[in-house]
Amino acid sequence: MKALYWEKDGFLLLYKRLEEGNFHWPRSGDEVRQLTWQQYCWLVEGLQIDQPKSLKEVVALSVV
């Protein structure tokens, strides 16, 4: 996998190859979507992008 990461003064090229297994990447254009940082971390670790048992992101809290 190759990825470009923008730092304030230029791009950083990232490259990763799994020793065993495959990346679980979308197979068609219909499956392409934007990833969160956590989903990206799962992807480069060789895990599924969707982790049903992971904690849900907190959008907003309200104090009563």
C-alpha positions in Angstrom: 0.0 0.0 0.0 1.2 3.5 -0.8 -0.2 6.6 0.8 0.5 10.3 0.7 0.3 12.3 3.9 0.4 16.1 3.8 2.6 17.8 6.4 2.6 21.6 6.5 5.7 21.9 4.3 5.2 19.0 1.9 4.0 15.4 1.3 5.3 12.3 3.0 5.1 9.0 1.0 4.2 6.0 3.2 4.7 2.4 2.0 3.6 -0.8 3.7 3.6 -4.4 2.7 2.1 -7.1 4.9 4.3 -10.1 5.6 1.2 -12.4 5.5 -2.3 -11.9 4.3 -3.9 -9.0 2.3 -5.2 -5.5 2.9 -9.0 -5.5 3.2 -9.5 -2.8 0.6 -12.6 -2.1 -1.4 -12.8 -4.1 -4.6 -15.0 -1.7 -6.7 -15.6 2.0 -7.0 -19.0 1.6 -5.2 -17.2 0.5 -2.0 -14.7 3.4 -1.9 -15.1 5.7 1.1 -13.3 8.2 3.2 -11.5 6.6 6.2 -11.2 7.8 9.8 -7.7 7.7 11.3 -8.7 4.7 13.3 -9.9 2.9 10.2 -6.7 3.7 8.5 -4.7 2.2 11.4 -6.8 -1.0 11.3 -6.2 -1.2 7.5 -2.4 -1.0 7.7 -2.5 -3.6 10.6 -4.2 -6.0 8.2 -7.6 -5.8 9.9 -11.1 -5.1 8.5 -12.0 -1.4 8.2 -15.3 -2.0 9.9 -14.9 -3.3 13.5 -18.4 -3.8 14.9 -17.2 -4.2 18.5 -15.1 -1.0 18.5 -16.1 2.0 20.5 -18.3 4.5 18.7 -17.0 8.0 18.2 -18.5 10.5 20.5 -19.9 13.4 18.5 -21.1 15.7 21.3 -21.8 15.6 25.0 -24.4 17.5 26.9 -24.4 18.3 30.6 -27.8 18.1 32.3 
